Amino acid sequence: MKNILITGATSGMGLCLAKYMNQINYNLFTVGKDVKKVINLKKILSTKNKKNCYQFNLNDKKNFKKFCQKLSKKNFDVIFHCMGGGFGKYETLIKQKDLEELFNVNVGIAVEINREIIDKNNYNRNLKIIHVSSVAGIESTASVGYSMVKAALITYAKTLSKGLIKKNIYVHCVLPGAFEYENNAFARLKLKNKKVYKKFIKEKLPLQKIASAENFLGLFKLLISNEGNILSGSSVTADYSESNSFRI
């Protein structure tokens, strides 16, 4: 029975993974920032997984410390780092403090969680660590800040994999293209500005329709299996040909 940690579990890819892994009956340890969204997630989870569903703002140092105390009592087989976002910081000349905030949410917190778990040997053999980045990290198609931090996450995952593979720890990075799922950016755009939403699909997506988070589940199933170990260190682009990337 796998023990799985999912950050950013109350919306988007994290929520989709939480629902799916819960159905498979894995032991889940989930965390989200928004109180109402955490309550809604608990309604979906099985009884055994409700008790390990937490509300913490991990961008707050005190909250992060409390969260790490919870981690110290668990042994993990899989870590999904789904926490992230652009948070409306679209400025081309981005302020340093805004960039630092984006970096911490998209990269820094994942870095600290990995260190916390691995330094304390708080994992099982063949640990899988999956970071969710974006095609924006290789093609700079989003805002300056978001593209920068997602590129940094890709580099971090690649370099980390080299240092950890001898410990039987396998690090992956998934680069989704545009997708829509509950509470994520494209779901919000659809509600806020349907005209822009439809224009994006028509002009940017070769398939002429937007993906759903469920479309990525087969890839994640591979990456958490032993058959996926050979892909350790890879940045896997998954975007229905949206990007011009030559990556896997």
N, C-alpha and C positions, 0 to 999 in steps of 0.2 A: 504493500500500500504506500503510494508516494505521498510525501509531505511537501506541499507547494505553497510558496509565498508569492503573493501578487500585490504589487503596489499600484496605485491609481485604479483600484478595483471597482470604483463606483460609476465609471462612465467609459465610453469608447471601447477600445481593445481590451482593457483590463476587466471591464464588466462582462464582455462576451466570454473571455477566458474563465472568469469566476463562475459564470452560469454553466459553462461546458464542463469544467473540471468537477464542479459540484455534482452534475448528473452522472459522471463516471464514478463518483463516490470516493474521490481522493480526499485526503485530509488537507483542508485549506486554511491558510493564514492570510487574511485580507485586510487592507488598510485603505482608507479614503479620507478626504479632508472635510467634505460637506456633511453635516449632521443628518439632514433629511435623506440624502442619497445613501448614507450608511444604513439608516433605518430601513430604507427600501430594499437594499441588498440583503439585509438580514431576513426579510420576509421571503426571499427567494431561496436562501441557503437551507441545507438540511440542519437538523437539530445539532449534530456534532460540530458543524462548521459555523453556526451562529456565534458560539462562545469565543471563537478566534477571529471575529470580524470587528475591527477597531476603527474608531474615529480619532485621527491625529492630523494636525497640520505639521507635516514633517519639515516645512520651511522654518518652523519655530524651533529654536535650539532646545528649549525645555521639553517640548512635545517630542522632539526627535530622541532625546535622552530616555524619556519614558518608553517610547516605542522600542528602543534598543534593549531595554530591560525585559520587555516581553520576548524579544528574539532570543535572549540568552537561555530560555527554557525549551527551545525547539531545535530539532535536527531536521535539516531540509535536504530534499532530493532535487528540487527545482526552484529557481527564483525567476519570476517574470517581472522585469522592470518596465512597467507601463506608464508610470507617472511622468508627466511632461505637459508641454503646451507652449503657445506663444503669448497668451495672456494679453492680447491686444496691443502689444508693443511693436508697432509697425514703422517707427521712425527710421529713415535711412541713416541719419546721424544719431544713432542710438546712444543714450546716456550710459555712462559706466555703471551706475547703480542698477539700471534696468537690465543691462547685460549680465551683471553679477547675479541678479535674481533669476533670470532665465537659465543661466549656467547651473545654479544650485538646484533648481527644480528638475531640470532635464538631465543633468550629469552628476553634480556633486552629491546629491542624496544617494544615488545608486552606488557611487564610489564608496561612500561611508558604510552603507549597508553591507556591501560585499566584504569590506575590510572587517567589519564587526563580526560577521558570520565566520569568515575564513580564519581570522586571527584567533578566534576562540575554538577552532575546530568544531564549529557548530553546524556540521553538515555530514551527510552520508557519502560513501564512496560513489564516484561517477556523478557528482553534482553537476547539474546543467544550469547555466546562468544565461538567460535570454534578455537582451536589451532591445527595446522597441525604439528605433530611430525614425528616419523618414527619407524619402528620395530627395527631399530638399537639402539634405546634408551632403549630397554628391552633385547636385545640379543647381543649387542656389536659387530655387524657384519660389521660395517664400520670403518673408521679411529678412533683413540683415541679421537681426539677433537670433531668430529661430533657425535659420540656415547655419549660422556659425556654431550654435551649441549642438545641433544634431550632427554636424560634421565632427565636432569634438567627441561626441559619444561613439561614433564609428571608429575613430582612431583609438579611443580608450579601450573598446572591446577587443580590437585586433591586438593591441599591445598586451593587454591583460591575458589574453588567451595563451600567448607565448610563455608567460611566466607561470601559469597555473596548470598547464596540461600535464606536466610531470606528476602533479598531485591527483591526477584523474579528475580534474575539474575542467569542464568543457564550456567555453564562452562563445555565444553566438550573438549576432546583431541582425535584426530584421528591419528592412527599409520598406515600409508600406507606401504605396501611392495613395491617391485619394480614396477614402472610404467613408461610409456613413454608418453610424451606430448611435444608440441612445446617448444623448448629452454630449456627443463629440462636436468638433468644429463644423463639419459639414451638415450635421443634423441641425445645428443652430442657424447656419447660413440659410438652409432651406426654409426655416420658419421666418427668418428676418428679411431675406431678400431673395425670393424665389427666381426672379429674373436673372440675377447674377449667378445663382446656383445652376440654372439651366444653361446659361451661356458657357459656364466653365465646362460642363459635361460635353456640350456640343463642340467646343473649340479645343479642349485639352485632352479628352479621353478617346482614344481610338475605338474602344468598344462601344462608345456612345451611351454608356450607362455607368453609374458609380458602383463600386464594390461595396459589399457589406463585411463587417468584421468576421462573420462566419466563414467567409471565403478563405480566410487565413488559417483556419483551424487545422487543416491537413498538414500544412507546413510546420505549425507548432508541435503537432503530434510527432512528426519526424524528428524535430530538434530535441525533444525530451526523451527520445528513445536512444538506445545504444547504437542503432544504425545511423543516427545523425551525428555521432561523435566525429566522423571524418570531416564534417563541415566546421569544426571548431576554428574560430578565428575569421570565418567568412562573414561578409556582409551580404545578406541575401535580399536582393531587390524583388519585391512582390507587388506588381502594379499593373497587370494586364497591358503591358507595353506602353504605359503612359510616358515613361522616361526614355532617355537616349542612352542609358547606362549599358556598359558591357559587362557589368558584374553578374554574379550568379543570379 
